[in-house]
Amino acid sequence: MPATSVQKLARVLKVLVTITFICNLVALALVPGLALMKGFQPLLDLTPYERGWEVPVRVLLLFLMCWRWVWTSGAYEVVLALFLLFCGGCTAVILWQGRRVLGTVLTGSPFRAENGVSLRRAAVCCFLISAAALIRLLWGFWYYASIAPLLTYNALFIPIFFMGGLLCLVMSALFRQAAELKAENDLTI
């Protein structure tokens, strides 16, 4: 049986979600280094006259050493690293659940109860990211003693991920209801 247009789109989306998931895992390893760097000067100090293998090794060592340095630096770097690690972990779970839902679409039977469970897990992760952003925003109010944190991406994360969580909950309920209706329809002759 040839694949429908929805299944073709789901195949492309599953590849894109998988690539994004892998990039997310790579970015999680680099979070402390990016949280600590106040610019790209340490990377610019690397010269092109070194052996070909030295530049990637030095970049890798720089980021690995940042794991140790970030915990001994100021409170801002620690809070930023923890926030980004937590949100990156939740994002990885959201992407993995999306892959699972797309997998059931590829099999031709998307109305399963497991899709409702996957979307509920994604909703919980969205709510956790929203709560973490709210905590970081409140911490920013206390740390800076001003309303300047309202102008950061944390202030946007709160409503965006909260609405994303609500949307995932609605979709979860729809998938669960569709699975029940399909099961009842399969029982009738």
Residue frames relative to the residue before (quaternion, step in Angstrom):
aa qw qx qy qz dx dy dz
M 1.0000 0.0000 0.0000 0.0000 0.00 0.00 0.00
P 0.4089 -0.7232 0.4902 0.2636 3.63 -0.73 0.98
A 0.5572 -0.6165 0.4479 0.3299 3.52 -1.18 0.66
T 0.4459 -0.6755 0.5202 0.2724 3.53 -1.05 0.79
S 0.6646 -0.4929 0.3614 0.4297 3.57 -1.27 0.21
V 0.6136 0.5397 -0.3495 0.4583 3.58 1.11 -0.63
Q 0.6674 0.4911 -0.3038 0.4701 3.58 0.97 -0.81
K 0.6164 0.5268 -0.3481 0.4706 3.61 1.07 -0.66
L 0.6565 0.4930 -0.3031 0.4838 3.56 0.98 -0.86
A 0.6419 0.5218 -0.3229 0.4598 3.59 0.99 -0.81
R 0.6249 0.5345 -0.3419 0.4548 3.61 1.03 -0.72
V 0.6607 0.4890 -0.3013 0.4833 3.58 0.95 -0.89
L 0.6653 0.5035 -0.3058 0.4586 3.58 0.92 -0.88
K 0.6385 0.5222 -0.3378 0.4533 3.59 1.00 -0.75
V 0.6285 0.5124 -0.3369 0.4785 3.61 1.04 -0.72
L 0.6747 0.4907 -0.2995 0.4629 3.59 0.90 -0.89
V 0.6486 0.5007 -0.3200 0.4757 3.60 0.99 -0.78
T 0.6379 0.5215 -0.3311 0.4599 3.60 1.02 -0.75
I 0.6426 0.5075 -0.3201 0.4765 3.59 0.97 -0.82
T 0.6575 0.5028 -0.3043 0.4714 3.58 0.96 -0.85
F 0.6237 0.5402 -0.3303 0.4584 3.59 1.04 -0.78
I 0.6680 0.4885 -0.3001 0.4745 3.60 0.91 -0.91
C 0.6505 0.5008 -0.3159 0.4756 3.60 0.97 -0.82
N 0.6174 0.5428 -0.3386 0.4578 3.59 1.08 -0.70
L 0.6611 0.4963 -0.3097 0.4697 3.60 0.95 -0.82
V 0.6321 0.5092 -0.3309 0.4813 3.60 1.04 -0.74
A 0.6631 0.5088 -0.3057 0.4560 3.58 0.94 -0.87
L 0.5987 0.5640 -0.3658 0.4354 3.60 1.08 -0.63
A 0.6523 0.5076 -0.3215 0.4621 3.59 1.04 -0.72
L 0.7193 0.4503 -0.2453 0.4686 3.59 1.12 -0.60
V 0.4123 0.7567 -0.4473 0.2392 3.60 1.23 -0.20
P 0.6979 0.4565 -0.3301 0.4422 3.67 0.63 -0.86
G 0.6373 0.5261 -0.3366 0.4514 3.58 1.01 -0.71
L 0.6801 0.4687 -0.2881 0.4846 3.56 0.97 -0.81
A 0.6314 0.5243 -0.3401 0.4591 3.60 1.08 -0.62
L 0.7071 0.4700 -0.2642 0.4576 3.58 1.04 -0.72
M 0.6449 0.5418 -0.3383 0.4196 3.57 1.00 -0.78
K 0.2627 -0.7631 0.5748 0.1353 3.53 -0.88 0.96
G 0.7715 -0.0286 0.0183 0.6354 3.54 1.26 0.34
F 0.5679 -0.6182 0.4307 0.3315 3.53 -1.27 -0.02
Q 0.2774 0.7950 -0.4994 0.2043 3.59 1.18 0.43
P 0.6424 0.5115 -0.3614 0.4417 3.67 0.86 -0.70
L 0.6605 0.4825 -0.3154 0.4811 3.58 1.07 -0.63
L 0.6564 0.5136 -0.3146 0.4543 3.58 1.06 -0.69
D 0.5848 0.5895 -0.3677 0.4187 3.58 1.18 -0.41
L 0.5547 0.5887 -0.3986 0.4323 3.58 1.23 -0.28
T 0.2694 -0.7886 0.5344 0.1410 3.58 -0.76 0.99
P 0.5042 -0.6582 0.4622 0.3145 3.58 -1.13 0.56
Y 0.5867 0.6093 -0.3623 0.3916 3.61 1.25 -0.08
E 0.5193 0.6197 -0.4313 0.4004 3.56 1.23 0.13
R 0.6661 -0.4703 0.3713 0.4443 3.55 -1.26 0.18
G 0.6659 -0.5566 0.3330 0.3687 3.56 -1.14 0.61
W 0.7146 0.4481 -0.2663 0.4665 3.57 0.99 -0.72
E 0.5722 0.6383 -0.3804 0.3471 3.63 1.16 -0.42
V 0.6484 0.5367 -0.3402 0.4192 3.60 0.91 -0.83
P 0.6928 0.4423 -0.3208 0.4707 3.67 0.73 -0.82
V 0.6355 0.5239 -0.3389 0.4548 3.59 1.02 -0.73
R 0.6690 0.4888 -0.3097 0.4664 3.61 0.94 -0.82
V 0.6261 0.5161 -0.3415 0.4744 3.60 1.04 -0.70
L 0.6492 0.5104 -0.3117 0.4700 3.58 0.96 -0.86
L 0.6620 0.4961 -0.3065 0.4710 3.60 0.92 -0.85
L 0.6163 0.5488 -0.3445 0.4475 3.58 1.04 -0.77
F 0.7053 0.4462 -0.2754 0.4771 3.58 0.86 -0.90
L 0.6427 0.5092 -0.3387 0.4614 3.61 1.01 -0.66
M 0.6454 0.5027 -0.3255 0.4742 3.60 1.03 -0.71
C 0.5921 0.5757 -0.3663 0.4287 3.58 1.14 -0.52
W 0.5367 0.5968 -0.4139 0.4294 3.62 1.15 -0.42
R 0.6979 0.4430 -0.2699 0.4937 3.57 0.98 -0.82
W 0.6800 0.5202 -0.2945 0.4246 3.58 0.91 -0.91
V 0.6354 0.5654 -0.3555 0.3876 3.59 0.95 -0.79
W 0.6836 0.4890 -0.3005 0.4508 3.61 1.02 -0.69
T 0.6985 0.4276 -0.2803 0.5007 3.59 1.21 -0.30
S 0.5812 0.5724 -0.3882 0.4289 3.61 1.21 0.02
G 0.7944 -0.3543 0.2268 0.4381 3.55 -1.28 -0.29
A 0.7041 -0.4714 0.3400 0.4079 3.51 -1.37 0.20
Y 0.6073 0.5757 -0.3619 0.4108 3.59 1.02 -0.74
E 0.6872 0.4857 -0.2907 0.4553 3.59 0.84 -0.95
V 0.6450 0.5155 -0.3251 0.4611 3.59 0.99 -0.79
V 0.6705 0.4875 -0.3007 0.4716 3.60 0.88 -0.94
L 0.6490 0.5146 -0.3202 0.4599 3.60 0.95 -0.82
A 0.6679 0.4959 -0.3045 0.4639 3.60 0.89 -0.89
L 0.6668 0.4924 -0.3094 0.4661 3.60 0.90 -0.86
F 0.6441 0.5223 -0.3171 0.4602 3.57 0.98 -0.85
L 0.6972 0.4670 -0.2808 0.4658 3.58 0.84 -0.95
L 0.6324 0.5153 -0.3349 0.4716 3.61 1.03 -0.69
F 0.6630 0.5000 -0.3084 0.4640 3.59 0.91 -0.87
C 0.6874 0.4682 -0.2850 0.4765 3.59 0.86 -0.94
G 0.6352 0.5258 -0.3304 0.4593 3.59 1.04 -0.70
G 0.6376 0.5141 -0.3214 0.4752 3.57 1.05 -0.73
C 0.6580 0.4916 -0.3056 0.4816 3.58 0.96 -0.84
T 0.6381 0.5202 -0.3268 0.4641 3.58 1.01 -0.75
A 0.6193 0.5320 -0.3433 0.4643 3.59 1.03 -0.71
V 0.6465 0.5027 -0.3212 0.4756 3.60 0.99 -0.78
I 0.6361 0.5252 -0.3271 0.4610 3.60 0.96 -0.84
L 0.6724 0.4893 -0.2989 0.4681 3.59 0.89 -0.89
W 0.6493 0.5130 -0.3246 0.4581 3.59 0.96 -0.80
Q 0.6480 0.5002 -0.3195 0.4773 3.59 0.99 -0.77
G 0.6173 0.5349 -0.3359 0.4690 3.58 1.08 -0.67
R 0.6203 0.5301 -0.3286 0.4758 3.57 1.07 -0.77
R 0.6527 0.5175 -0.3192 0.4520 3.58 0.95 -0.83
V 0.6523 0.4987 -0.3167 0.4748 3.59 0.95 -0.85
L 0.6633 0.4928 -0.3113 0.4693 3.60 0.92 -0.84
G 0.6002 0.5640 -0.3555 0.4418 3.59 1.11 -0.59
T 0.6721 0.4708 -0.3064 0.4824 3.60 1.00 -0.74
V 0.5961 0.5376 -0.3632 0.4730 3.59 1.14 -0.55
L 0.6477 0.5257 -0.3162 0.4519 3.59 1.01 -0.78
T 0.6646 0.4910 -0.3136 0.4679 3.60 1.06 -0.63
G 0.5228 -0.6632 0.3984 0.3579 3.58 1.23 -0.23
S 0.7180 0.3598 -0.2588 0.5367 3.60 1.22 0.18
P 0.0195 -0.8563 0.5160 -0.0028 3.60 0.37 1.21
F 0.6631 0.5138 -0.3204 0.4400 3.60 1.14 -0.48
R 0.2767 0.7301 -0.5555 0.2860 3.50 0.29 1.40
A 0.5849 -0.5833 0.4330 0.3608 3.54 -1.19 0.54
E 0.6046 0.5768 -0.3642 0.4112 3.61 1.09 -0.60
N 0.5953 0.5454 -0.3749 0.4555 3.61 1.15 -0.45
G 0.6122 0.5374 -0.3413 0.4689 3.56 1.11 -0.66
V 0.6457 0.5085 -0.3109 0.4772 3.57 1.02 -0.81
S 0.6540 0.5155 -0.3169 0.4539 3.60 0.93 -0.88
L 0.6871 0.4701 -0.2896 0.4723 3.58 0.91 -0.86
R 0.6079 0.5292 -0.3598 0.4701 3.61 1.11 -0.54
R 0.6314 0.5126 -0.3345 0.4760 3.61 1.02 -0.74
A 0.6426 0.5112 -0.3226 0.4708 3.58 0.99 -0.81
A 0.6325 0.5297 -0.3305 0.4583 3.60 1.05 -0.75
V 0.6365 0.5192 -0.3294 0.4656 3.58 0.97 -0.84
C 0.6613 0.4963 -0.3129 0.4674 3.60 0.94 -0.83
C 0.6209 0.5248 -0.3457 0.4685 3.61 1.03 -0.70
F 0.6648 0.4913 -0.3051 0.4728 3.59 0.95 -0.85
L 0.6324 0.5266 -0.3335 0.4599 3.60 1.04 -0.70
I 0.6414 0.5007 -0.3278 0.4800 3.61 0.99 -0.79
S 0.6405 0.5204 -0.3234 0.4630 3.58 0.97 -0.82
A 0.6661 0.4902 -0.3014 0.4746 3.60 0.95 -0.84
A 0.6431 0.5116 -0.3287 0.4654 3.60 0.99 -0.78
A 0.6446 0.5073 -0.3224 0.4725 3.59 1.01 -0.76
L 0.6341 0.5153 -0.3334 0.4703 3.59 1.04 -0.72
I 0.6457 0.5076 -0.3181 0.4735 3.58 0.96 -0.83
R 0.6728 0.4805 -0.3082 0.4706 3.58 0.93 -0.84
L 0.6199 0.5314 -0.3443 0.4635 3.59 1.06 -0.67
L 0.6631 0.4853 -0.3034 0.4825 3.59 0.95 -0.84
W 0.6188 0.5238 -0.3369 0.4788 3.58 1.06 -0.74
G 0.6428 0.5265 -0.3191 0.4559 3.60 1.01 -0.80
F 0.6082 0.5385 -0.3507 0.4660 3.59 1.07 -0.71
W 0.6886 0.4720 -0.2732 0.4779 3.56 0.95 -0.93
Y 0.6936 0.5012 -0.2871 0.4305 3.61 0.84 -0.98
Y 0.7713 0.3397 -0.1823 0.5064 3.59 0.88 -0.92
A 0.2677 -0.7928 0.4981 0.2273 3.59 1.27 -0.34
S 0.6537 0.4210 -0.3423 0.5276 3.55 0.95 0.95
I 0.5467 -0.6061 0.4577 0.3525 3.54 -1.31 0.01
A 0.3077 0.7915 -0.4777 0.2251 3.61 1.25 0.27
P 0.6197 0.5538 -0.3760 0.4098 3.69 0.95 -0.57
L 0.5356 0.6161 -0.4135 0.4032 3.61 1.20 -0.27
L 0.6864 0.4734 -0.2725 0.4801 3.59 1.22 -0.42
T 0.5689 0.5920 -0.3830 0.4234 3.60 1.21 0.32
Y 0.6824 -0.4785 0.3576 0.4214 3.55 -1.33 0.10
N 0.5419 0.6196 -0.4110 0.3918 3.62 1.14 -0.40
A 0.6400 0.5199 -0.3291 0.4603 3.56 1.01 -0.76
L 0.6640 0.4797 -0.3049 0.4858 3.61 1.11 -0.55
F 0.5987 0.5849 -0.3599 0.4122 3.59 1.07 -0.70
I 0.6195 0.5864 -0.3596 0.3782 3.59 0.94 -0.83
P 0.7670 0.3385 -0.2446 0.4871 3.67 0.53 -0.96
I 0.6247 0.5578 -0.3603 0.4108 3.62 0.99 -0.73
F 0.7324 0.4024 -0.2505 0.4888 3.59 0.78 -0.95
F 0.5807 0.5517 -0.3857 0.4579 3.60 1.14 -0.45
M 0.6739 0.4685 -0.2907 0.4918 3.59 0.95 -0.87
G 0.6136 0.5371 -0.3451 0.4647 3.59 1.08 -0.67
G 0.6453 0.5142 -0.3118 0.4711 3.57 1.03 -0.77
L 0.6442 0.5043 -0.3207 0.4773 3.58 1.00 -0.79
L 0.6417 0.5174 -0.3226 0.4652 3.59 0.98 -0.81
C 0.6537 0.5011 -0.3128 0.4730 3.60 0.97 -0.81
L 0.6333 0.5184 -0.3364 0.4659 3.60 1.05 -0.68
V 0.6397 0.5105 -0.3245 0.4743 3.59 0.98 -0.81
M 0.6681 0.4884 -0.3000 0.4745 3.58 0.92 -0.91
S 0.6095 0.5491 -0.3438 0.4568 3.60 1.06 -0.71
A 0.6663 0.4883 -0.2994 0.4774 3.57 0.92 -0.90
L 0.6462 0.5185 -0.3240 0.4566 3.60 0.98 -0.78
F 0.6695 0.4890 -0.3040 0.4694 3.58 0.92 -0.85
R 0.6483 0.5050 -0.3288 0.4654 3.59 0.98 -0.75
Q 0.6512 0.5009 -0.3120 0.4771 3.59 0.98 -0.84
A 0.6533 0.5026 -0.3180 0.4685 3.61 0.94 -0.80
A 0.6337 0.5216 -0.3329 0.4644 3.60 1.03 -0.72
E 0.6498 0.5029 -0.3188 0.4725 3.59 1.01 -0.78
L 0.6618 0.5007 -0.3095 0.4642 3.59 0.94 -0.85
K 0.6370 0.5182 -0.3203 0.4724 3.58 1.05 -0.76
A 0.6521 0.5084 -0.3170 0.4646 3.58 0.97 -0.82
E 0.6501 0.4953 -0.3125 0.4842 3.62 1.02 -0.76
N 0.6556 0.5124 -0.3065 0.4623 3.56 1.00 -0.85
D 0.6419 0.5236 -0.3221 0.4583 3.61 1.05 -0.70
L 0.6641 0.5147 -0.3015 0.4506 3.59 1.14 -0.61
T 0.6420 0.5177 -0.3305 0.4588 3.60 1.14 -0.55
I 0.2907 -0.7588 0.5597 0.1625 3.54 -1.08 0.73
